């Protein structure tokens, strides 16, 4: 990822080989009780807040382009920061690197079978290219990085997990679905599909999944060459419920997990937090979905978590809160939520090639429009 070759020229062959086709999926596995949310999400670094959203037109015609936006720390304005040179129809996945650095991964689209990477150390003003010779999974938590060591962790669409050396170089196989499923930890879980990858605060690789064994939260930690089940113990009332870990992230020494518990239409969401790699967890109260589904989930600073539901409602919580806080009914087209610089949240709403940023401060009953960004989308460029 330290190569000096411009991103456009490095990936020219990649784009020329792309035709019309689909992407791989995790094969040979039973479906998990719930599926990960949309790739639309946000994260916070020390130098800025980042957000991902899909814009443009029809996915069937390859006119859907995933875009990356950044709001630098100390600024109230968002700007476009999508890495150049690669068709983004398959989706974008983000991970925090060292202080102020971000790693972006492109999911394969059309006939592309691997995932170009790009790293920025200056809030998207310049990008350095890299390459993962495999296909990232269709999950907002498919890519993770350990800021201390520089190692990367990638969850792949075939159910395997790769780990890199410092700087995201030299990717090697860490685990397969089969190897973890056959382990004592995987047997206890009744392993379903993997949903997210993360590093613990001390740098241990972690993977999240759905478990077919009721009452079991599928969070696995890789320690001393083996995988152990480190998900939170849930109250006895959930002992007979299917559980899927939908998100798993580590920020500022806190690992945050988002769990779906139970079957629709009675599914509930639980947030869980750990500061020691999963030895001890604290749990949030349950958030009933009331016949809705989870569409997007974002992480704020520290332990903050925000979710968007299919009924245009949204809620947030932190590890110190006693309950979920319901936000005002979302503006039309809201793709994701991002922490606001003046407390509260921004709602990033998409209408074709226009992004509108809305603001709702603490206690607000409605959203106010803060900014409009026109994104130059080249329709037909990926056909």
N, C-alpha and C positions, 0 to 999 in steps of 0.2 A: 504493500500500500504506500510505500515511499517512492515508487517509480515516478520519474519526471515526465513520462509520456503523457501528452494531453488526453483527457478523458474521451474526447470525440474520436481521435485516431485510434486509441487503444481498443475501443469497442466497435470500430467500424465493421469488422468481420462479424461480430455478434449480430449487428443489425441486418447485414446483408443475408445472413443465413436464416433469418426469421421469416416464416411463411404464415400459414393459417392452420392452427391446431390448438390443443388444450394443454393443460399442465397436469403433472402427475399428482396422485393422491396417495395417502397412506393405504397400502394394500394389505389384504389378508387380515384385517382387523374388524371387530364388531364396532358399530358406532358408539360413541360416548353418550351419556344421558343428555348432554347439552353441547352446543358448538361454540367456539370462540366468537367474540364480537367482531365487527367490521375492522378492517385495517385503519379506518379513520380514528385517530387518537392524538394525544399530545403528551409531551414530557417537558420537564424543566431541568436546565443545567445552570451552572453558576453564571454563565454569560448570556443566557437567553431562554425563551420558551419557544418550543417547536410544535407544529401541528401538521397533520397529514389529512388530506381530503381528496376525493375523486371529483373531477370536473369534466366539462365537455359534453359529449353526447352518448350515443348508443355504444354499449359494450360489444354488441353483436357485430358492429361495423368497425370495431377497434378505434372508436372515437372517444373513449373514456380515458382520460389522462390523470394519473395520480400526481398531486402536486404537494410540495413541501413549503411551508411558510415558517418564518421566524420573527419573533419580536425581541430585539436585543434588550438586555437588562438595562433599566433606566429609561427606556423608551415606551411610549404608549402606542406606537404604530407598528403594524405588521408589514412584512414585505415578502415577496416571492423568493424562494431560495432553492428551487428544485435543481439537483445536479444535472448538468447538460449532457447531451450526447447519447442517451439511452432511452428507448421507448419505455414509458412507465405504465403501459396498459395493464400489466399484471399486478401492479400494486407496489407500494413502498413500505419498508419496515425500518424503524429507527432504533438506535441504541446509544446510550451515553458512553463516551470513552473517558479519557483523562479530563482534567479541569477544562471546561469550555469546548471540548471536542465532541463531535457527533459522527456516528457511523450510520450510513444509509444503505440499505440493501434493496435491489430491484428484484421483484418476483418475476419468474419467466412468464412471457406471454407469446402467443402465436406458436412458432416452432422453436423458440429459444428454450434450452433445456438446463441452463445454469443461471446463476445470479450475480450480475455485476455489483460491485460495491463502490462506495465513495466516502471519503472522510473529509470533514472540514474542521479547521481549528479557528476559524474567524467568522462564525455565524453565517456560513454559506456564501461568503464572498468569493472563495476559491475552494475547489475540491480536488483531492488526490485520488486517483483510481485504484481499484483493487479487484479481486475476482474470487468468488466462491464457486468452485467447479461442481456445483450441485444446485438443486432447486430449493429455495426457501419455502417453508410451509406457509399456508394461507392463514396466518395468525399474526396479530399485532405484537405478540411476544415471541416471534420466531427468531429474533436476533438479540443478543445480549453481549455486554462487554464488562470486564473487570477493570475499573480505573487504575487500581494499584499495579497490576501486572501487565496490563495491556492485552491480555488474552481475550479472544472472542469466542462466543458460543452460538452455534446455529442449529436450529431445529429444522429439519428438512422434510419435504413433502412425502418421502417414502417412509417416514417414521424413525429415521436415524438421527443422530446428533453428532455434529462435528465440532472440534475445538481447534483454535488457532494458537500460534505462538504470539509473542509480543507484536503489537502493531497490526494484528489481523493477518499475518503472513503464515504460510505453511500449515494449511488446514489438514487435520487428520481425524479419523473416526474415533469418537469417544464411546458411543454406545449404539446399539440397535434396539428396536422395539422387542425383538425376540430375546435378546440377552437380558433385558431388564424384566420382561414378563416371566422368564424362567427363574429369576433370582428369588430368594426368600421375600424380599420386599415387594416384588412384582406379583408374587403369588398371593400375598396378603391383600393386595389391592384388587386383583382381578383386572389387570391393566387393560384399559381402553386406548383411545388415541391420545397422543401427546398434544398439548395445547400451548405451552409456553416454555421458554428457557430463561434462566437468570443466574446470577452469581450471588452467593451469600455475602454479607459484609466482610467476611474473612477471605473471600475469593474462591469458595468451593462451588463447583458447577451444580446447578439445580434444574430439574425438569418437572413440569406440571402435567397432569393428565386427568382423564376421567377414570373412575374405578367402577367396575361391575360388581364388586363386593359392597353391599349397602353399608352406609355409615362411615365409609373410608375416604379421607381426603388425599388425593394422589399427588403429593409433593415428595420428590426424591432428591436426595443429596449425595454427591459422589465424594466419599471420604476414604482415604487409605486404600484406593483401588477397588472399592465396592460401593454399591448403591444401597442406601437405607431409606426407609419410609419415614419422612419427617413432617408430614402434614399435621395440622392441629387435631386434637381430640375434640369431637363435637358432642354437644349435650345428648343425653340418652333419647330424647325425643326424635332425633334424626337417625337413630340406629338402623332403621329399616328403609332409609331413603337413599336413592342414587345421588352421587355427588360428583361434580366435575369442577376442577380448578380452571377458571376461565382466563385469569390474568395472574402473572407472577413477575414482580419487578422489585429492584432494590435501589433505593435512593437515600443518600445521606445516612447510611448505616441502618436503615429500616427496610426489611423485606415485606412487601405488601402482596397479599393474595386476595383474589375475588373468587368466591365459590358459588356455584349454583346448586341448590339442594332441592330434591323432590322432582316430581314429574309435572309437566304442564297439565292443566292450567294453574296448579297450586305451587309452582316453583317459587322459591325464595332465594334472595341473594344474601350472602354473608361476606363481610370483609374480615381479614385476619392479618395480624402484624407480628413480626418477630425481629429481634435485634441480635440473635445469636445463631442464625442459620437454621432455625426450625426446632431447637430444643424446647423452647417455650414460645407460646403464642397467646395473644389476646384477641378476643372475638368481638365483633360488632353485634348489635341487635339485628334481627332478620328484617329484610325489606321484601314484603310480599309483592309479586309482580302483577297480581290481579288480572290474569288472562293476557297480559302484555308479554313481550319478549325483550331481552337485552339486545340493543343494536350497536352500542359503542361504549367504551370505557376509557377513561383517561386518568393519569396520575398527576396530582398537583405537587407542590413542594412538600418535602417531608413525608408524612403519612397520608396526605390528602388523596381522595379517590372520588371520581365523579362518574356517574353512569347515565346513559340515555336509553329510554325505553321506547317501544314501538308506538305507544299512545301519545307521543310528543311530551311526555313528562320526563323529568330528570331529578336526580338526587345526589347529594354529596355527603361524605363523612370523613372524619379523621379519627385517629386512635384515641384521642382524648374526648371525643363526643359521646354523649349518652344515646343519641338516636341519629337516624338519617335526616338530613335537611332537604326538604323538597324545594326545588327551584321553581320560578314562574314557568307557565306553559311555554314551551320552546318556540322561537320564531320558525316559520316554514323553511324547510330545507336544511335545518341544522344537522351538520355532519358530525361535529365533535365539540367538546368543551375544553377550554384551556384556562388555567389559572390567570386571573387578572392582576396587573401590577398594583392596583389600588384595592386589593381584597376582592372577594367575590369571584365571578367567573365570566369569561368571554364565551359566547356561543358563535361558532363559525358556521355560517349558513351558505349553501351553494345554490346558485340558480344559473345553470349552463356554464358560462365562462366568467361569471361574476361571484366574488366572495364578499359577503357582508359580515362584518364583525359587530356583534351586539354585546352590550355590557349589562350585567345585573349585579349590583353591590349587595352586601349583607342586608337582609331584610327587605329587599326590593320586591315589589309585586308585579313588575313588568320589565321588559328589556328595552334598552335604548340603543339606537344605531350609533356606532362609533367610527366606522371606517368602511369604505367600499374599495375593493381591488379588482381591476379588470385584468384577467389572465389571458395572455396571447396564446391561444390553442390553435395548432396547425391541424385542422381536421383533414383526414385522409392521409396523413403522413405515415401511418403505421399499417395501412392496408396492403 
